[in-house]
Amino acid sequence: MKLWGGRFTKDTDSLVEDFHSSISFDKRLYRQDIRGSMAHARMLGETGIIAREDAENIIRGLQQILADLEAGRGELSVHAEDIHMNVEQLLIERVGEVGKKLHTARSRNDQVALDTRMFLKEEIVEISELLIKTQQALVELAEQHTDTVMPGYTHLQKAQPITFAHHLMAYFEMFQRDWQRLRDCYGRTDVCPLGSGALAGTTFPIDREMVAEELGFNRISTNSLDGVSDRDYVIEFAAAASLIMTHLSRLCEEIILWASDEFSFINLDDAYSTGSSIMPQKKNPDVAELVRGKSGRVYGHLMALLTMVKGLPLAYNKDLQEDKEALFDIIDTVKKSLLVFAPMIATITVNTGRMYQGAGGGFTNATDVADYLVNKGMGFRDAHRIVGELVFYAIEQEKELEKLTLAEYRQFADMFEEDIFQAIAISTCVERRNVPGGPAPVRVKEAVAQAKVVMETNSKEYNDKN
């Protein structure tokens, strides 16, 4: 018999039972559900809402159920619908009539909101740690390549020479913003909704702060309607996770390009590559491709969550059950992607010679020719025009800018002197971009040092949450 079945005269149809049940996926919340129930029972006993002895019996029963589930014992039933009703039913079977007192002054509506918030807080901390490990892999690789010159691109066309470390540190910054977004999301998830009841609180003299403190929440929700219907924190996490996957996907795309024969900038470790069933020479960047592909999966869940809540009237609606499978899959996808991504980065072999060779093609030093003229007193717009004409001439002559003679340069401007060749050497082009945030080796070394400080601070905050 259903624990809520008093008003009904017929059993639930078997098709509805299967369609309605969420135990197949919300069983993942059993630890949070039991912890929340123990805190609730303790509060009921402390406030005198139920006898203290009854509360102690309930807590002992819940502890035994938790131990059984952790050990793989104890059966969860689809007929009990969800993890909340399953735990309560197991409790009643174990401790008898006193177990029926557990649900006093609460609803499954505030119970599931509590469980989801507790679960997500834990997962945010774990994903934050994985982000730090990804950042560490990037910084360690960057530190080895602060002097490694490569071409920088816009529109996937060669633009200006930079350092490989500078390129990697751009992703460090992206992941740092991701880490900050997770931290902010954690703060808005860290709200205890228990005590909101079904939608209108309760008539019992509960102590909401006591429960929140025991469960490690920073504060309680301030509106019972919002307490049971709010899923902003789930959507916010999904958005933050989508950006994590965006940044992973962007770097994966570059890794795939760099590992191709056309670029040959890097070699991926055999442990993070696969072969072909027909072409024996192939070494495919499948890990990077899978991470890139899985980004779309996370985006889809974000859109599903937004669509789910967009037309819901207050307060709780069964639609909100749909948040769990999306949330769980987002978490699993992001964690698996980060777990494999950091070691893939750490085992990359860099072809420094090929990168340097690539930095010299495509007139990547053209801007430096314009800057040279500006330093000689010419206005930048005039310098830009002249260098454009110079590049067109070099293309016709099938020469790079550094291969032109001084006489050829002086056909376009009398300001050119012998020092033009030193000014446009690829190493000079990189070293002279010595501005904060620039690619010059000295600046990138500063960025790496600062990144280490940032990661140490991030790790400390992660450890504090644990």
N, C-alpha and C positions, 0 to 999 in steps of 0.2 A: 504493500500500500504506500502511496506517495505521502511524504511528510506534510504536503500541503493539500491532501485530497479530501478534506472534510466537506467542502462545498460541492464536490462533484459526485454524480451518480453513475458515471460510466468511466471505464478505464481509458487511458490514452490509446489511440490507434497506434498499431505497431510502426506504421510508416512515420507518423508524427513523432513517435518516441525516438526513432533513429534520427530524424531530421532536427528535432529539438535539442537532443543531447549534445553536450559539449565536452563530456569527460574524455573523449578521444584525444583532445588537445589540451584542455585546461588542467589535466592531471599534472602537468609540469609545475603547477602552482601549489602542489601539496605541502611543501615545506612552509611557504609563506602563509597558506591557509591555516595550518596547524599552529604555527607561531602566533598568528593573529588571534586565533581562538583561545589559546592559552592566556594571552594578555587580556583578552576580553573576559574570560572566566575569572581571572585573578581580580580584575576590577569589580566584577559583580559581587565577589565575595568581600572585598575590602569596603565597598559601599553599603553592604548589607542588603543588596537587592536579592541575592540568594544567600543561603547559609555558607559560612566559610568552609565548613566541612564538605559541603556539596561541591564548592569550587575546587577544593583540593582533590576530590575524587575525579572530577572532570579533567583537571590538569594531568593527573597521573594516567588516566585513560588516554588522553591525547599524546602524551609522551610515549606510551606503549605503541600506539598506532603509528607514530612517526618512526619509531625504531623498526617496526615491522615493514613499513613501506621502504625505508632506507635499505633493508636487508632483502627486498624483493618479495616479502610476504604480504598477505592481505590483498584481497581482490576488490577491484573497483568495478562497479556495475553501471551499464548504460541506463538501467532502469532508475537509478538514482540521479540521472541527468547530468550533474556537474560535480566538480571536486568538493564543493561546499556540502552538498547533500550527501555525498559519499562518505565524507569524514564524519558528519553528524550521525549517519546511519551506523557506521562502524563503532562510533562512540556509544550509542545506545545499546548495541549488541554486547559491548564490552562491560559497561558500567550500569546498565539498566535504566530505570525511569529517571534517575538523576541526570542522565545525558540529555534529556529533553529540555532541561533548563538552560542549556548553553546558549540557545538562540534568543534568549530574553534580551530585549532592548537593542536588537540589531536586525538587519535585513540582508538578504543576499545582495541587494543593490549596493549597500555600503561595504559589504564584505568583499565583493569582487573588485571594487575600486581600491580597497586596501591592499588586497593580494597583488594586483597588477602594479601598483605603485612600489610595493616592497620588491617585487621581482625586477622591475625596470631599474630601480636604484642600484641593485646589485650588478645588473648587466652593464649599466653605464660605466660603473667603476672598472669592470673587466675590459670593456672596449677601450676605455681611456688608457689602460695599461698597455694594450696592444698597439694603440696609436703611438705611445711613447717609444715602444720597441721599433716601430716602423721609422720614427724620426731618428732613433739611434743608428739604425742601419744606413739611412741617408747621410747622416753627419759623418759616420765613420768612412763611408766611401768618398764623400766630399773632401774630407781631410787628406786623403791620399792623392787628390787631384786638384789642389788649389792652383797649380801651375799648368794643368793640362788644358790646352787651347782647343776650342771647337767652334764650329759656326753656330751663331744664333740665327733664328728664323723668324720671319713674319710671313703670313700667308703660305707657309711651308716653302718659302723662297729664301735663299741665303741672304742675310741682312748685315750683321756685323759680327766680328769675332768676340767670343766670350770665353770664360773658363767652364769646364765641365762641372766643377764644384759649384759655381754660381748657378748653373742650371738646376742641379740637385737641390740646392738650398731654397730655390723657389718653391719646391714641393714641401720642404720643411715648413715654410710659412703657411702653406695651405693646410697642412695637417695640424699646425698649431692653432689655426682658426677653428678647425674641426674640434680640437681638444677643448677650446674655450666654449664652443657651442654646447658640447656635452656637459661641461661644468655648469653652464647656465641652465640647461635643461634639467640637470640633477636638482638644482635649487627649486624649480617649479614642480618637480615630481615629489619632492621631500615634504609632502603635506598629508596629514593623516585624515581621511574622510570618515573613519569609523565613528558612529554616533549620529550620522546623518539619517540613519534608518532607511526606509524605503524612499522617502523624499522629504518628510516633515519632522525629522528628529524622533524623539521618544518622550514619553511621560515619566520615565524612570530617572532617578537622580544619578545619572552616570557621571564618571570622572573621565572626560575625554583626554585631558592633559596627561593623566596617569598612563593611559594606554599608549598615547603618542610617544611619551618618554621611554617606556619600556621597549617599544618597537624601533626606537632610534630615529623618530621623525623630529624635524626641526619645529614644526608648528601644526596646528589643526586647521581644517577648512572652516571657513566663516559663514557659509551659506549651505544649508542642507540640500536644497535643490541642485546647486552647482556641485556639491560634494559627490552626488551619485551620478550625475550626467556628464561631468567634465571628462573629456578625453583629449584635451589640448596637449597634455604632456606626452601622450602617445604619438600624436601627429607631429608635435615639435621634434620628438626623437626621430621619427621617420624622416622628417626633413633634414635633420642633422646627419642621419645615416646616409641619406641620398647624396649629400654633399661629400661625405667621406668616399662613397663609391664613385662619385664624379672625379674626384682627385686621383683615386686609384686608377680609374679607367683612363684618364688623360696620360698618366705616366706609363701605364701599360701600352697605350697606343705608341708612345715614343720608343719604348723598349722594343716593341715589335718592329718598328721601322729601323731602329739602330742595329738590330740583330740581323736584318736582311742583308743579302749580298750586295745590294746597291749602296747601302750605307757602310756596313761592316765596322761600325763604331764600337760594338761590344760583342762578346760571346756569352751566351747564357750557359750556366753550369748544366751538365748532363742530367743532374738530379731534378732539375726544374724545366726539362724539355721532354719532348716525346718524338717518336719516329713515325714513319709512314708504313702502312701495310703493303704498299706496292713499290714505293720509291726508296731504295736503300740508302740514298745519300741524305735524306731529309733529316733536319733537326728543327722541330717546330716549337714555337713559343706558346704552347698550349695553356700554361698556367696564366700568362699575361692575357691571353685571349679569353679564357674563362672568366677571369676577374672583370675584364671589360664587358663581357656579355652579361654577367650577373648584376651589373649596375641597373640594367633595364628592369630586372625583377624587383629590385628595391623601389625604383621609381613607381612601378605599377602598384605596389602596396600603399605608397604615399597617396596616390590618386584615389585608391579604393577607400582609404580611411577618410580623406576629405569628403568624398562623395557620400560615405556612410552617415556622417554627422550633419551634412549641410541642411537637411530639412527636418531634423528631429525636434519635436516640441519637448518642453521640459515635462517630467524629469527623465527617469529611466525608460528606455525602450529596448525591446529584445534585439533590435538592430545592433546594439553595442556589443553583443556577443561576438560579432564579426571582427572585433579589433584584435582578438587573441591570435588567431592563425596568422594574420598579417604581421603582428608584432613579433611573434616567435620566429617567423621565417626571415624577417629583416635582421633580427639579432643573429640568427644562425649564419646567414649569408655574409654579413659584415665580419663576424668573428672568423669564419673560415677563410675569407679573403685576406684579412690582415695576418692571420697565422701563417699563411703560405707566402705572403708578399715580402715580409721582412727578410727571411732567409734567401729568397730569390734575389733580392737586391744585394745582400751581403756577399753572394757568390758570383756576381758578375765580374767578368774579365774585360778590362777596357783596352781598346786598341788606340793608344795615344797617338801613334804616328799617323794613323788613318784620320783621326779627328783633326790633327794639326793640318794635314793635307787638305781636308775639307774646308777648314777655316780660311784657306788662301784662295779658294775659287769663288766665282760669282761676284767679283768686285766688292767684297765685304769691307774693304778699306776705303771705299769711295767717300764716305762721310768724313773720314779723316783728311782726305785731300781738301774737302770744303773747309774743314776746321783750320787747316794749314793756311788757306787763303784769308780766312777771317782773322787769324792771328797776325797776318801781314797787313791788316788794315782794311780788307774788303768787306762790304756788307754781305750778310749770309745769303740773301736771296740771289745776289749776283754770283756769289761763289757756287751756290747750288746749280744755277744755270750753266755755268762754265764747266763744272765737273760732269754734269749730264752730257754735255757736248763731248767732253773728254772720254767718257765711258763709251759713247757711241763710236767715236774714232777708234778706241781700243778694240771694240768688237769687230769693226771692219778690218782692222789689222791683225785680228786673231791673237791679241796679246793681253796679258794681265797688266794692271796699272803699274806694278813694280817693274815690269819689263820694258816700259817705254823709256826712251832716252830723255835727257834734260831738254834737248832741242825740241823734241816733240811736245813736251810739257809747255815750253815757252811759246809755242804756236798759239796757245790758248790764254796765257797770262804771263806778263813779264815778271810777276812777283815770284815765280818759281825759281828756287835755287837748288844747289846740290843737296841741301838738307832735306828735300822732299822725300828722298828714298828712305832715310832713317825714320821720318815721320810716319810713313805708311807701312813700315815693316809690321807684320802681323803681331809680333810680340809687343811692339810699341803701342799698337792700337789698343791692346788689352791693358797694358800697364798704365797707360795715361788715363784710362777711365777710372781714375782714383777718386771717386766721390762716394759718400755714404750710400750704401745700397748698390754700388757698382760692381762690375766683374773683375776689377784689378785684383791680382793675387793677395795683395796686402789687405784689401777690404774684405775679401772672401775669408781670409784667415780670421779677421775680426768677427765676421758673421758666425763662423764655426765656433769660436770661443764663446760668443754670446749665446749660441744655441745650446751649448752644453750647460750653461747656467739656467736657461729656460727649462731644459729637460730635468735638471736636478730639482727645480722648484715644482715642476709638474709631478715628479715622482713623489716628492714629499707630501703634496696635497693628496695624491692617490693613496699613499700609506696612511695618512690621517683619516681618510674615509673608511679604511679597513680596520 
